[in-house]
Amino acid sequence: MSAYDVAVVGAGPAGCTAAHRLATAGLRVALLEKEQLPRYKTCGGGLVPRAVSLLPGDIAPVVERHCHRAEMHLVDAGLSFGAERPTFLIMMAMRDQLDARLADWQAPPPRYAQGVFAKYAALVSSASEGAVTSAPL
Ligand SMILES: Cc1cc2nc3c(=O)[nH]c(=O)nc-3n(C[C@H](O)[C@H](O)[C@H](O)COP(=O)(O)OP(=O)(O)OC[C@H]3O[C@@H](n4cnc5c(N)ncnc54)[C@H](O)[C@@H]3O)c2cc1C
């Protein structure tokens, strides 16, 4: 029988991200989902860059559109706001495709198991965490 260190319940973006972080840290993780993926989920499917940077893996294949302009209209208050950027403001994806991709994503094996590159990979944190070089040996 397989043993796990932790079970993550729910393979939405939060569960998938948690599961991958725990697995990357060396824990044996079971990711449990009550639905069969891919499954439809009610959602606008808009992803802001900060959220995308936290997701595991490359979601580019399931992104349908990059939006450079966004508007918000508060009809009752009679207020409207808009923003436009040369880089995208929001990526659009269907949640059935996005969540299935996140749940299926496997971290690629390290390209270097020994030598200076392996040592570098072991010692230096991810660029998203500041590429800190003081990790313990
Ligand atoms: C109409 C609408 C539009 C939205 N539009 C946007 C948007 O444009 N952009 C945006 O960022 N957010 C949007 N959201 C919010 C977004 O959908 C949620 O913030 C997001 O899905 C939360 O992710 P999560 O991983 O925490 O949970 P979920 O995505 O809800 O995932 C939870 C998972 O757990 C599973 N589960 C639940 N119970 C169990 C159980 N007992 N056992 C096993 N599995 C279980 C579910 O099947 C599901 O797959 C929208 C929400 C709605 C309702």
The ligand as an ORCA input file, in Angstrom:
! r2SCAN-3c Opt
* xyz 0 1
  C     -19.117     33.218    -11.609
  C     -17.690     33.219    -11.123
  C     -16.728     33.886    -11.879
  C     -15.412     33.926    -11.432
  N     -14.458     34.527    -12.200
  C     -13.182     34.566    -11.805
  C     -12.185     35.137    -12.618
  O     -12.451     35.625    -13.724
  N     -10.903     35.150    -12.167
  C     -10.572     34.617    -10.954
  O      -9.377     34.661    -10.587
  N     -11.488     34.025    -10.173
  C     -12.782     33.985    -10.564
  N     -13.714     33.369     -9.783
  C     -13.280     32.819     -8.504
  C     -12.558     31.493     -8.747
  O     -13.413     30.605     -9.421
  C     -12.133     30.901     -7.380
  O     -11.428     31.888     -6.650
  C     -11.224     29.706     -7.559
  O     -11.853     28.697     -8.314
  C     -10.841     29.158     -6.194
  O      -9.915     28.126     -6.413
  P      -9.734     26.956     -5.383
  O      -8.681     26.053     -5.913
  O      -9.599     27.528     -4.015
  O     -11.159     26.224     -5.360
  P     -11.984     25.554     -6.558
  O     -11.546     26.058     -7.897
  O     -13.420     25.694     -6.181
  O     -11.547     24.035     -6.492
  C     -11.974     23.205     -5.445
  C     -11.971     21.775     -5.960
  O     -12.226     20.907     -4.858
  C     -13.094     19.884     -5.291
  N     -13.760     19.376     -4.103
  C     -14.650     20.011     -3.320
  N     -15.011     19.235     -2.296
  C     -14.323     18.085     -2.414
  C     -14.270     16.886     -1.637
  N     -15.007     16.724     -0.535
  N     -13.449     15.891     -2.056
  C     -12.680     16.066     -3.184
  N     -12.698     17.170     -3.954
  C     -13.518     18.171     -3.555
  C     -14.014     20.552     -6.293
  O     -14.596     19.629     -7.176
  C     -13.037     21.499     -7.015
  O     -12.456     20.895     -8.158
  C     -15.045     33.294    -10.218
  C     -16.025     32.604     -9.474
  C     -17.326     32.571     -9.930
  C     -18.347     31.800     -9.128
*
